[in-house]
Amino acid sequence: MQKISVLLFLAWVCFLFYAGIALFTSGFLLTRLELTNHSSCQEPPGPGSLPWGSQGKPGACWMASRFSRLVLVLIDALRFDFAHPQRSHGPGEPPVSLPFLGKLDSLQRILEIQPHHARLYQSKADPPTTTMQRLKALTTGSLPTFIDAGSNFASYAIVEDNLIKQLASAGRRVVFMGDDTWKDLFPGAFSQAFFFPSFNVRDLHTVDNGILEHLYPTMDSGKWDMLIAHFLGVDHCGHKYGPHHPEMAKKLSQMDQVIQGLVERLENDTLLVVIGDHGMTMTGDHGGDSELEISAALFLYSPKALFSGAPPEEPEIVPQISLVPTLALLLGLPIPFGNIGEVMTELFSEVEDSQPHSSALAQASALHLNARQSFLLLHLLAAGIPITTPGPFTVPWQAVSAWALMATQTFYSMGHQPVFPAIHWHAAFVGFPEGHGSSTWLPALLVGANTFASHLLFAVGCPLLLLWPFLCESQGPRKRWQSLGNEAEARVRPEEEEEPLMEMRLRDAPHHFNAALLQLGLKYLFVLGIQILACALAASILRRHLMVWKVFAPKFIFEAVGFIVSSVGLFLGIALVMRVDGAVSSWFRQLVLAQQR
């Protein structure tokens, strides 16, 4: 063979390998599509008016603001047990004589002295637990993918809607000091900034001391609406010495003094938020999905009463992305467009309002706005898709697929993960705090219902999609021409005739209804079947992967059980709709006979 032929053939073979690698990578390593849409006060989320209490008040946007200023103290790698030491001596963990225990005692003291002014939460971060990805989650309310971890050392500007951009658009002054990663993420977004180099993890004090040099003078000046201080000493101490070193105790004591100094300077219109972006392992590292890495502390304090009740004995667990919609509504800002977090309703209680049920209305308003903002994301999927479909009961594939995806989205948004350590075992004792005796099927049923509630509810509700085309139609009068008299040149006049109501239009084609139910059920099962087929193929192809028993096999098991639950729920939903349709048909026939008599 000629040399050129050999080289060309080898090049072609290499190209095939490269194409295969690229094809697999494009499917296996998912990339995020960053939405460029932005929420605004002029465009409320979804159709209709704003909820109760959102209009007619000064500074109101989607919802009236409760605070005009915010101090956000981000202590990098502030693990939850650093702030709540009672949880630091569980099974498999070191003894309680660790140096870091009790160093943030000012938090516990505030919780005891002012229980209605402060709360401590366990904030759950989503992997990868790297700083840049956590900053994106804390400002956009969205989730990164695994491949985003490579951007931790080469940050780029965030183009998604976020809290910083919303504050700047509203004319608020945002002052930042600390980790220079923020400079690349939000270029030109701060009215004043003090950036310090963050790459040297052996340096414990440069960033923190630089912040302390400007923190209190800036706060006392009053030339700010949001003050962000990103401390790095705790994280660097973990990387250099680990969490159990005496240096960690010194660094946490320094942070405790910072919190005390801020609390003393706060005014009534200011909210203090102290949060860790992630935790750290026993060796001081982070980036993975272990319990110590994803558990961070979240502390909220206000000089005025913020909570109607006393704090619970064990701090509540909240997703980290829930902070974004909560802060946005508390500050009178629109919720960032791409947010998928849920508002922390406890912060919207009307503590000082004497009117009954006002707290419940305020919390319901916040949840209502949050739900409408999330459904705006679904409108993007429906944009440009024609509604016209053949037949009165035909449901398009896009609607069926979106319904199935909503079941999966709800599964994750409720805090579930397709891995066994994430199962909510405490659900077995809901309603049975004293236990179940010797019964095993009842706790298993409760845990299963908690885990697969979204699959069951969406499957049972799937037949209701048949009614969606009728709900989308706008009822209006139509003209009917009626002749008057028998003259050759009879005058005619238009009369208004109402369109038949949806309930009556369902009776126009009763013979199509059962067939449409069968078609819808088959479509839904087909979409679910595609999902479980993909999981089966992944488990089969990756059966020799090191993570098969931790990731791929549990995912297949959860999808298989979810398919069974969904199929049973679909059968029950179709049977229920058929039963209701039969009852309505019988009533309709009796009504027609009564009119003919």
N, C-alpha and C positions, 0 to 999 in steps of 0.2 A: 504494500500500500504506500501511496505517496505521503510524505510528511504532512502536507497541508490537509489531506483527508483525515489522517489520524488526529490532528489537532482540532479540526472541525467537529469530528465525531465526539471527542472528549468534551469539547465545549458544549455540544448539544446535550450530552449526558449530564453535565454539570448544570446546565440550564433546567433540565427536567427536575433534578434534585432541588434546585433553588425554588422553582415554581411550586413543587410539592411542599417545601418548608413554608413558603409564603402563604400558600393556601391554607395549610393547617394552622399557622399562626394567626391568620386573619379570623379564623373561626374560634380557636381555642382561647387566645389572649384577646379578650374583648376590649374594645376602645370606647371611650365615652363620646357621645355627641353633645357638645356644649350648646345649649339653646341660647340664642341671642335675644330672645324676647325679654321685655322688662315690664314689671308691674308699675302702675302709676295710680295716683289718687284720682285722676280724671276718668279712669276706666275701672270701675268696680269689678271684682271677680265674678264672672258669670252673669246671666240675665237677672233682671229683677232689681229691687231696691236693696239698700244696705240694711242690715239687721237693726234691731232695737238699740237705741243709745249710740248710734254711730254718726248721726248727723246733727247739725245745729250747734255744735260745741266748738269753742276755740281750739285750733290745732288739730281738729278731727280730720282724719283721712278716711281710711276704711273703718277705723274705730278711734274713739277719743283717746288721746294719750294719757297715761297715768304718771309718766315721768318725762321731764324735759332734758335730763342729763343722765349719762351712763358712764360708770368707771368699770372698765373690763380689765381685770388682772389675770393674765394668762401665765401660770407657773408651769413651765414645760415639764412633762413627766410627773405631775402631781398625782401619784397613785392614791386610790381611795383610802387605803388603810393608813396612809400618812396623816389623814385628817380624821379618821374614825378608827382608832386603835383597837376597839373591841373586836373588829373583824380580822385582826392580824395573827391570831393564834389558832387557826383552824387546822384540820388534819393535814399533815404533810408539810406544814409551815414551821419556821423556826420558833423557838420559845419566845415568851412575851418580854424578855429582857433585852429587846432590840434597842439600839440607840435612837432610832427615829420615833419611837412611841411617845405620844404626849407632847411633842414639840409645837404642834399647832393648837395649843390648849385655848387660845383666845376664841377659836370657833365654838368649842364646846361651852365656854363661859358665856358667850353671847346667846347661844341657843337656850341656856338655862335662865339667864336674866331677862331676855327679851324674846320669848318664844313666838310672839306674833309678828316679830320684825325680821326673822331670819329662818332659813331652811338649809339643810345639808342634804344633797342628793348624791347617789352613786351614778355617775354619768358613764354610759356604755358607748365606747368608741367602736367604729367599724374598722376592720382590717382593710388595708395595711395601716398599722399604727406608726406611721412616719409623720414627721412634723408638717410638711407641706400639705399632705393629703388631709390631715386633721384641720389645718387652717382653712382649707377650702370648704370642708364640711361645716365649720363653725361660722362661716360667713355666707355660704350659699344655701345650706340646708340640704345639699345633695350628697351622693355617695360616689367615691372614686372606684375605679377598677384596679385589679392587681398590677397591671402594667404601668399605672400611674406612679408606682413606687419609684420607678427610674427617674422621675422628674424631681425627686426630693433634693437632688444636688444640682439641678439645673432648672430652677423655677421659672415659670413664664406667667405673663399677666393673665388674670382671670377675666374672661369675657362674659361669663354668666352673670345674671342679676345677683346682687349680693347686698348685704347690709351696708357696707362701706359706700357703695355706689348710691344706694337709696338715701343715705344721710347726706352725701354731697349734693345730690339732686334737690334735696329739700332745703339746701342752704345751711346745713348744720356744719359746725366746725369740728373736724376730727383730728385729734392730736395723737401721735404715736411715738413710742419710745421703746427700744429693745432690739430684738432679733431682726437683722437686716433682710431676712427672707421676705418680709412684708413689702420691702421696696420694689422687688421684682413682681410680686403678686398684684400690687395696687399702685402702679406708677402715677405720681401726680395727684393722688387722691386725698392727701393729708394737707391740712392747712398749716401744720407744723409737725416736724418729724425729727427724731434723734435716733439714727440707726447706728448699731454697733455690730462688728463682725462676729459671726456665730459659728464658723466652721471649725475652729480649734476647740475640740471637745475636752482638751486637757486644761483649758482656762475656765476656772470656776467663778471669777469675780469681775472681769472686765465689763460684761454686759450688765450685770446686776448693779454694780457700783455706778455705771453710767446712767442707768435709769434713776437711781436714788438721787443723783446729782440734780436731776431736772424734775422729778416727780412732784414733790411738794410745792416748789415755787410755781410750777405750771398750774397745779391745782388751785393754789391760792390766788392766782391771777384772774381766774374766771373766764379766760379767753378760750373756752372750749365747750363743746356740747357732748362729745364722746371722747374719753381719755382711755387709750389702750397702752398697757404696760406688759411687755412680753419678757418675763424673766427666764434665764437659761441655766442658772446655777445648779438647780436640783437635777436637771437632766444631765449636765456635764459631770456632776458629782457621781451620778449613777454609772456613767460610762467609765469614769476613771477609777472609782473606788468600790462601786456597788452600793446598794441601798442600806447595808448593815454596817457601814463604816461610821466612825464618830464624826467625820466631816459632813455626812448627811445630816446628822443632828444639828450641827452648827448652821448649815444652810437653811434647814427648815425653821430654826429659831429666828434667823434673819427674816424669812418670809412672814413669820408670825408678827414680828415687830412692824413690818410694812403694813400688814392688814390692820393692826391696831391704830397706826398713824392715819390710815385712810378713813377708818370708821369715825375717828374723832373729828375729821374735817368735813364729813358729809353733811349736806343740807337736805331738807325734806323733799326736794324735787329730784333727788339723785338716787339712782339704784347702783349698788355695788355688786359686781359679779366676779367671783374668784373661781377659776376653773383650770383643770389640767387637760391638755390636749390628748394625753394617753397616759398609760402607766409604764411599768418597767418590770422585767423579769427578776429572778433572784440574783442574777449577775449584773443587773443594771442596764440590760439591753432592751430594745423594743423594735417593733416592725411586724410581728406576727399576730396570732389570734388567741394567745393563751389568756386565761382569766386575769392574770396580773397585768397584762399588757393593755387589755381593753377596758379595765376598770379605773376610772379617774374620778376625782372629787369635783363637785360643783356646789358652791356656797353662794347664797343670795342674802343680801341685807339691805334694809332701807330704814332711815330714821323714823319714818311714819309706819304705822301698822300696815302690814302687807298681807297677812294671813289671818283667816277667821278662827282657825283652830290651833291647838298646840301641835308641835312636831311629833311624828310617830316615834316609837322606840327604835325601830330600825329604819334608816333612811330609805326613801323610795328610789327605785331604779328607773332612770329615764334615759332614752336614747340621746346621744350627743346632739344629733341634728334637730332635736326638739327645741333647742335654745334659740334657733334662728327665727321661727315664726313667733315665738313668745316675745322676744325682745322687739321685733318689728312692731307688733301691735301695742306693746307697752309704751313704745316711743312715738306712737301715732304715725307709723310708716306702713307702706304696702308690704305684704309678705313677698320676698323675692320669688320670681316666677318659677324657678326650677326647684323650689323647696319641696321636699317630701316628708318633712318632719311634722309632728303633731304638737299643737300648743299645750303648754302646761297650764291647765285650766285653774289650778289652785291659786295662781297669781292674779286672777281676774276677779277675785271675791271683793265685793263692796263692803269693806270692814266697817267704815264709818257711816254707811247709809242706813237710816232707820226704817226705810220702806221694806216691807216683807218681800221676799222672793227676788230682790234686786241682785243679789249675788248669783243666784241661779240664772237669771236673765243675762247678766254680763258674761258668765261662763259659756252659756249657750250661744251668745253672739260671737264670741271668739272662736268656738268650735265651728260655727256656721261659716264664718269667713275662711277659716282654715280648710274646710271641706271643699268650698267653692274654688279656692285657689288650686287645690290639688286636681280638681276635675278640669281645670283649664288645660292641663297637659293632655287629657284625653281628647279635648276638642281638636288638638293638632292632628291626631290620627284620623279624625272624621272630616277634616278640612279637604274640600275638593272631591269628596266621595259622593256621587249622586244618590239621592234617596229613592228615586223612582225604581221600583222593582216589579217584575211581572207577578200578578196575582195579589190578592188582598192580604195574604198571611205569610208571604215569603220574607224570610229574614236573611239579609246579606251575610256573606262569609265574614266581612270585616266586623260586623257587630258580634257574631258568635265568637270570633277570635279575641276581640277586645274583652268580651265577657269572661272568657277563660283566663285571659291574662290578668284581669282584675281579681280573680280568685287567687291567683298566685301572688299578686302584689299585696293583697290583704293578708295573706299568710305571713309574708315578711314584715309588713308594717305593724303587725300585732306582736312583733318581737320573737317570732319563731325562726328557726334555722333547720335545714335538713340534715342535722347531725344529732346524735343521741345525747351529748352533754347539754344541748340547748333545750331539751324537753322541759316543759314547765310542770315538774312533778308536784309542786304545791297545789296545783289545781285539783288533785285527788282529795283534798281536805276542804274544798269549798262547800260550805253548808254542813260539814261534819268535822268541827274543830277537835272533837274528842276521839276521832278515829272511826273505823268501820267495823270494828270487831274482827271476826274471822273472814269477812267477805273480801273477795279479791276482784270480782267482776265489776262492782260499783266504782271503786277507785280507778280501775282501768278504763271504764266507760267515761268517767269525768275527765281523765287525762286525754283520752282520745277525742272527746268532744271539744276540749280546749285547743288541741293541736290542729284538728282538721275542721274546725268550725267554718272557716272561709270556704273550703271545698264543698261542704254540705249546704251552706246557705246559698251560694251562687248556683249550685246544681239544682236545688229545689226551686229557685227563682228563675231559672233559665227559660221555662215555658212562657214567662211573662214578656219575653222579647217579642212574642207574636203581636202584642198590643202596641209595640213601639211606633209602627208607622201611623197608627191612629192618633197617638199622643202628639206626634210631630205636626200633624195637620192643624191648621188654624181654622176654627169654626167661624163661618161668616155667612151672611145672607146671599142668596143667589136670586137672580131675577127670573120671574116667570111671566110670560105674556098671556093675558086672558082676554078673549074677545067679549065684547058687550053687544048683545042684540044679534039679529040675523040679517041686518042690512048688508048690501053688497060692499058698501064702503064703511064697514064697521070700524069704529074706533077701538083701538087697543091701548092698554095701559100696563106699565110694568108693576108687578106686585113683588113684594119681598117674601121669599120662601126660605125658611131655615134649613140648613143642611141637617141630615139625620145625625143624631147623636151617635157616639162611638158604640154604645151598647146596642143600638138598633142596627148599625151597619154590620155588626158581627152576625146578625141573623140573615144577612143578604146571601151569604155563601156557607151555610152550615155543613154542606157535604165536603168542603175543602178543609175544614178545621182540623179534623183528626189526621188527615194526610199531612197537613202542615206541621202538626205536632210531631209526627213520626220523622218528617224531614229535618226539623230543628233538632230533635234528639240525636239523629244520626250525625248531623254536622258537629254537634257538641262532643259526641263520643269520638269522632274522627280527630278533632283538634286535640283532645286529651290523649288519644292514641299516638299522635305524632310526638307529643311530649314524652310519653313513657318509652316510645321507640328510641328516641334520641338518648334517653338515659340508659336504656338497655345496650345500645351500641357503644356508648361511652364506657360503661362498666365492662363490656366484653373486650373492647380494644385496649383499655387501660387496666386489664385484670392483673398485670404483672407490675403495675406502677406501685411505688412505695406508699403512695397515699390512697390506695384503692380501698382499704378498710376504714379509713378516716373520712374520706370525701365521697368517692364514686359509688361504693356499695351502699352507704347510708342514703345517698341521694336517690339511688334506684329504689331502695326499700320505701322511702317516704313517697316517691312518685307512684309506686305500685299501690300502696295503701290509700293514697289520695285518689287514685283512679277508681279503686273499689268503692270508696266512700262517695265519690262524685257520681258514679253510675247508679248506686242505690238511691242517692238523693235525687237524681234526674228522673228515675222511675217513679219515685214518690211524688215529685212535682208534676209530672205529666198525668199521673193518676188523679191527683187532686184537681188539676185544671179540667180534666175530662169530667170529673164528678160535678164540679161547679157548672160546667157548660151544659151537662145533662139537666141539672136542676133549673138553670135559666131557660133552656129550651122548653122544658115542661111548663114552666110558668108562662112563657111567651105563647105557647099553644093555647093554654087556658084563657089568656087575655084576648087572643084573636077570636076564640069561640064565643067569649062573652060579648065582644063587640058585634059579632054577626047575629046574635039573637035579637 
